[in-house]
Amino acid sequence: MVRPKSYDRQKAVENACLAFWEHGFQALGVRELEQQTGINQFAIRSEFGGKEGLLLEALNYYRDAAITNEMAPMWDGGIPEIITFLRGLVTPGSMTSSQFGCLMVNTGVENARLKSPALGEATRGYWTELESHFTRALENELRAQGGKVRFSPAELAAALVSAVMGVHVQNRTQKDQTAGRALVDLMCNRLAELRASS
């Protein structure tokens, strides 16, 4: 007879996301993970394939939420939607602003030492997704301006991704979700200038 689950899987993944986001992978012990997620070691192994499997599910949850709630407006938008996304990185209360930085950045940095192929694929996939949304919005902007603005969507999108990573690192190292505001202001002002030059 199959034993019924004594926990809400979705809630456990959400709690794991927050725990890994704050503490990282290696520093978060299994006992502490049990306390913060409400699931025991056996369930972590049997349901998620272990601690790394739980982190992967948390990364997927984080990615899906970011795409649906924060990136999606850029797909059919332009520079104003990119600016809104960037401002959100340093706006208290925004889903993408945290004193812990970004779960994807944190995991990517930690994985430089861990060298987990699965974690590497998950983090690279996230940044590829963000870059594709930036590229799409910039291409939309070029079309809307009738080609009067001169810039490379692909090159600018790649630069924006690097800048976003830097904002998150600054927020985390200073434990202040607004710490990266100067860089955000610089990016947003440059984007606004590009749009005004059309």
Secondary structure, DSSP 4 states (H G I P E B T S, - for coil): -PPPPSS-HHHHHHHHHHHHHHH-STTS-HHHHHHHHS--HHHHHHHHSSHHHHHHHHHHHHHHHHIIIIIHHHHS--HHHHHHHHHHTTSTT-TT--TT--HHHHHHHHHHHH--HHHHHHHHHHHHHHHHHHHHHHHHHHHHTTT-S---HHHHHHHHHHHHHHHHHHHHHTT-TTTTHHHHHHHHHHHHHHHHT-
